[in-house]
Amino acid sequence: MSNKLNFTALTKLNPTIYEEFINSLGQKVQLVEHPINGDESPVIAIFPDLQLAYYTDFFECEEISEVGGEYEVVIIANEFLHGAN
């Protein structure tokens, strides 16, 4: 999926934060639940300092929250990536 979301509209809905961490590129990441569809939608990755938000392809946080892991979420050259390593 990996679709970009409207950061402002999403954050106004106060989504539930599953996890918050700093990725290997020093970017703050919040993994959140969709505020309306809940766990029926993939986990959303919010990069608050960059004011960006994207659907991930994952329904659980374990693999995408591992800093330096195979599926780490990052923004490189304005592109959302799962596992840039």
N, C-alpha and C positions, 0 to 999 in steps of 0.2 A: 504494500500500500504506500507507505512513506510519503504521504501527501502533506503539504504545508497547510497550516491552519492559521486563522486570524488570531494572532497573539493577544491583542487587546480584548476582543470579544471573549476568547477562552478564559483569560485571567479574570475578567469581570464576573464570571460564573463560579469563581472560587473552587476549582477542581480539587479533589482529595489528593494529597501528595503521598505517594507510596514510598518514594526514596528521594534523597537529595545528596549530591556528591559533586566533587570536582573531577572532571575527566583528565586524561593524561596530557591534554593540551591546555589545561588550566581553565577550562570553561565550566561554569556552574551549570549543573543539569538537575532538573526536577522531573522525575518520572511520575506521571499523574494518571488518575482514572478519568475517563470521559465524564463530564459533569451531568450529562443527560442519559446516555446509554450505559453508563457504568462499565462493568466487566464484560459486557456484550461487544465492546469495541476494543481494538488493540490499545496497548499502553501508549500514552502520549509523552513525548520528550519535549520539555520546555527549557529553553536557554534564556533565562530572564535577563541576563546582562546584554544579550544580543537582541532581545525582544523578538525571538523566533520560537515557533512551536510546530512540531511535526508528529503525525501518526507514525508509530513504529510498525514493524511486521510481527510484533510479539504481544502475547496476552499475559505474560509474566515478566517480572523484572530481573530475575536472576542472571541471565546471560548478558543483558545489555547494561547492567549496572556494574559489571566487573571492569574496573579501571585497567586498561591495557589488554583486556580480553579480546577474544576473536570478534565479538559482536558489539564492542564498545560504541556508544553513540557520540559523534563529534560533528562539528561544522568545520569544513575546510574549503576555502575559496568560495564562501557563500553556498556551499552544497552540504546537505545533510547526508551523513554516511553512517552505516552500521559497520563498525570494525575497520578502521582505516589502517590497521597494522598489517 
